[in-house]
Amino acid sequence: MSTVRTRVTTITGHRLFWPLVVLLVLLAANTVHRPSFLSVELKNGHLYGSLIDIVRLSAPLILVALGMSLVIATGGIDLSVGSVVAVSGAVACLYISEQPDQDSLGGVLTALALAFGIALLLGAWNGVLVAVIGIQPIIATLILMVAGRGLAQLITSGQIITVNSGPYRTIGVGHLLTLPFAIVVALAVTLVVAVLTRRTALGMIIEAVGGNAEASRLAGVRSRRITFLVYVVSAACAAVAGFMMTANVSSADGNAAGLWVELDAILAVVIGGTSLAGGRFFLSGTIVGALIIQTLTTSVYAMDIDPQTALLFKAVVVIAVCLIQAPAFRARLRRRRPSTVAPAPAAEKQKEQVPA
């Protein structure tokens, strides 16, 4: 009996157990509401279905959350990823819209390279403010969060830039090897990040910097360089997410593109078990957290929940997920459970008290 209890405790104590339970509950609720929810069809060599749509729509958030995980692991935060999404998408769409042939693959690749380079510069700006100048991460990235959104609106002249480019549209709604192209890109980026952080010493160094930057520096780790690097990587992930978001609708809106995605990314990281205090990060948990958020958003629309209460409903679910996976909260609940051990009889207690 004790062995079974130990195994159950080990399973329920795993950082992915409760997030996966919540994800399965959301999927089950959608299946009850619409029995065909789990069905996946193969049409013209492409996979279609609600599950495929959820993963495809989760791809931009997964990318942003991956970069956010690395930043949070160093003890920082990046509030500017939404603005980087808007800037990268605006630059790419503006360049494509000015081309005589918007279907030109060379023109699209040039637009992507230009937008990606600007995003790297924005990430480097954050890295300099945090790692070199020493500004608090929340303040440093808040600067770019505000200024970047204004920059995106300047690029678009306050208008919505529309494009009619087949190659660019492929990034958001195209397919590759039966899967949506966005899913393939998200898988590739996740694999690269996982290999670099878990198959090399880079991940351990990032966690060491987040645990104690000064001790890491004294141990020979160039903590400032690592801090600078994670903000650049975060901006790079946000740029790719910006390409996906704008390609999905074939337009760039400097005001709405990537709006509040930074909050969803932080929630995904926290739901996945990464502490905001830094020192540890879990990529698998971050991906599950992103899937939970997108599934929750899809559920809100699919179940015709009142838009005025949708955000409140989403907040309640997120709070519940964070609470049930918090070890301190679960320990407090266990302490409040009534004990199942019967008290010893009074006679036996008296015998135990009599000296030999």
Sequence and secondary structure as in RCSB ss.txt:
>XXXX:A:sequence
MSTVRTRVTTITGHRLFWPLVVLLVLLAANTVHRPSFLSVELKNGHLYGSLIDIVRLSAPLILVALGMSLVIATG
GIDLSVGSVVAVSGAVACLYISEQPDQDSLGGVLTALALAFGIALLLGAWNGVLVAVIGIQPIIATLILMVAGRG
LAQLITSGQIITVNSGPYRTIGVGHLLTLPFAIVVALAVTLVVAVLTRRTALGMIIEAVGGNAEASRLAGVRSRR
ITFLVYVVSAACAAVAGFMMTANVSSADGNAAGLWVELDAILAVVIGGTSLAGGRFFLSGTIVGALIIQTLTTSV
YAMDIDPQTALLFKAVVVIAVCLIQAPAFRARLRRRRPSTVAPAPAAEKQKEQVPA
>XXXX:A:secstr
 HHHHHHHHHHHTSTTHHHHHHHHHHHHHHHHH GGGG EEEETTEEEEHHHHHHHHHHHHHHHHHHHHHHHHTT
   TTHHHHHHHHHHHHHHHHHTSS TT HHHHHHHHHHHHHHHHHHHHHHHIIIIII   HHHHHHHHHHHHHH
HHHHHTTTSEEE   HHHHHHHH EETTEEHHHHHHHHHHHHHHHHHHSSTHHHHHHHHHH HHHHHHTT  HHH
HHHHHHHHHHHHHHHHHHHHHHHHTEEETTTTTTTHHHHHHHHHHHTT  TT S   HHHHHHHHHHHHHHHHHH
HHTT  HHHHHHHHHHHHHHHHHHT HHHHHHHHHHS   S    HHHHHHHHS  
